[in-house]
């Protein structure tokens, strides 16, 4: 009704009403239907009367006129307010109004007049802060609010109070609690909540405005005005007018290039289109963008959603876009584009090359799909060099994705089919044939030749073969110098990283580790290269063996973190999960070093349940035997060692340390006389190999078994281990030497305290407890203190750093090849200060032993 916004409670009191509506204010009577005749809306008499009514009210004290939602206010009330604000000098009256931009009004000029009045102060509130958002969430859904949940609400609404209110209303209706477990629910519920509000607002807009909104939604943020106009079928001038209306309605931003105010708003407009119509509009959008000179990736983004028509040009654009994506390391995007091209479908000529490109990219991310598509491409190829390239890729993929024996057989048959003029390809296939045969536990007669091959040239195949031969030399354990030379050649210039996603270069790096040949920053560079290529397989392989490297160095927390990540990535890549036994072995050994026998048992049970065969199974049996000894079951430990599968003899104790485990079990049974010769033989073999870390560990065990007579071996062990990075092994040797009764306190106590500091810092609880007991026996105080907080692994630190940049859980997971659950767990543990320096319960490793990964 007219002047509906101008009513006052005082006018409902008869005596006060008569007092106010007299004199100059009498003209206001008709505004409240109190006079028998009605004055025209907005007549001067009414406006003048309302003005004096306001002044009279202010005479009793300052007056606040508060009008919410001016855009819905009747025209007569707006006319009164416009009249009033020009006449408020020296009158204690404050007019406060709120207006929602973009809502149509019959008297737009009056709203404009109000906002442009010189005395008017226009306030455009900024979005809510993250803290304010969490406060609103807590008031609506209850306290406490998980930091992850609060952050999800803030990201979903960008701090827009209206969107947040809609979101909270929907979350409350669904009974969603504001905890970390429901953080992912926010986006799904928010989309539904915002959609109805946006569509209602859009339908109030007249003419061509909804059509422009839909065209903009199909094209997406960043669309140019000409493209929106063409897709909407409108002149550019009309499109610009419609976009201005959409901006006032807070559907798009008033800026170029075009952007919606929030992704949920665009999603609401986009999803309002039927699926079939969306597909046709995307097809039309691709045509519009192609004709305007857009990039292949921009065009391909719409072709992904366009109808399938068997169009050769569509296939060509998708392939070009995939190459661009692959070149910048976005392998998952490239695979998506190529799979869509395969669905088009392509012509027969296109199909052959497309299968090749797709299979090679899938080898980085999806083993099963890669093997399938590469084999199809191999069957269609007739060019000898291309077939040879494909054969190498297929053979490598079979190692990880197919059952034992398939990789070896394929590599052997393919090698025989490769022409003589491609010797490097033959060497690459021979390398895969031999290493897969060993890894899969095949009969050596199948893959081993009587005379070992000799690498020829400096190609990638020669380097792969060198890596395999280095590994075989390490197994023999007789010529460390040759093994290291072959491994170094294989890793020169990091060339194998480019052609091999985690087989032969891993083998070469392992040989160098087991030879005590310093790798420097190899693992950090390997990880960076794997991320740059977008290769999940390479990232996974790096995680597995970087974990082994950390364990070897005594960095138990880092090793366990790498193993956890590697397990997750192994599941994501698929295949036969050949990597799991290696990962479980590292976990078992690390947990035993930490004194966590129950955790080691859980890891061992998981490894046994996997039922793997081959080299991984052999290593699991060895780790299981050590676990059984730690559980106080020495007889079972010896039985487990007797059952270790060993199709190929492994004389070198650095890769087959069964003697040390057997000696520990025999000693526990009181059969030390049988244990000592075993370790003496192990020491002899390790002296021949010449790697100080492993020799020192074996000498320490021999010294412990000999008791007081083992002092010389223990001193040698400490001397050998001190220059190496094997910190926990050094602590064991220091503890053993310092625990000998005939070692005086002045020598023993410094050794024990050094061992205690290292064991405490590394989390080696088993060693720490032994050292503390010996210090107590000698009447000394343990002056070491446990670290104040849990150390961050490299992966945890990367997750937190990425979260601090504003990336969402899913985006971090995609970037680091993790699952969203893992990312969420890390951020939950980090708490509200998950932004790097502000962490309270996490810290970095102490500075005296910082690995290259933590520099």
Secondary structure, 3 states (H helix, E strand, C coil): CCCHHHCCHHHHCHHHHHHHCCHHHHHHHHHHCCCCCCCCCCCHHHHHHHHHHHHHHHHCCCEEEEECCHHHCCHHHHHHHHHHHCCCCCCCEEEEECCCCCCCCCCHHHHHHHHHCCCCCCCCCCCCCHHHHHHHHHHHHCCCCCHHHHHHHHHHHCCCHHHHHHHHHHHHHCCCCCCHHHCCHHHHHHHHHHHHHHHHHHHCCCCCHHHHHHHHHHHCCCCCHHHHHHHHCCCHHHHHHHHHHHHHCCCECCCCCCCECCHHHHHHHHHCCCHHHHHHHHHHHHHHHHHCCCCHHHHHHHHCCCCCCCCHHHHHHHHHHHHHHHHCCCHHHHHHHHHHHHHCCCCHHHHHHHHHHHHHHHCCCCHHHHHHHHHHHHHHCCCHHHHHHHHHHHHHHHHHHCCCCHHHHHHHHHHHHCCCCCHHHHHHHHHHHHHHHHHCCCCHHHHCCCCCCCCCCCCHHHHHHHHHHHHHHHHHCCCHHHHHHHHHHHHHHHCHHHHCCCCHHHHHHHHHHHCCCCCCCHHHHHHHHHHHHCCHHHHHHHHHHHHHHHHHHCCHHHHHHHHHHHHHHHHHHCCCCCCHHHHHHHHHHHHHHCCCHHHHHHHHHHHHHHCCCCHHHHHHHHHHHHHHHHCCCHHHHHHHHHCCCCCCCCCCCCCCCHHHHHHHHHHHCCCHHHHHHHHHHHHHHHHHHCCHHHHHHHHHHHHHHHHHHHHHHHHHHHHHHHCCCCHHHHHHHHHHHHCCCCCCHHHHHHHHHHHHHHHHHHCCHHHHHHHHHHHHHCCCCCCCCCCCCEECCHHHHHHHHHHHCCCCHHHHHHHHCCCHHHHHHHHHHHHHHCCCCCCCCEECCCHHHCCHHHC
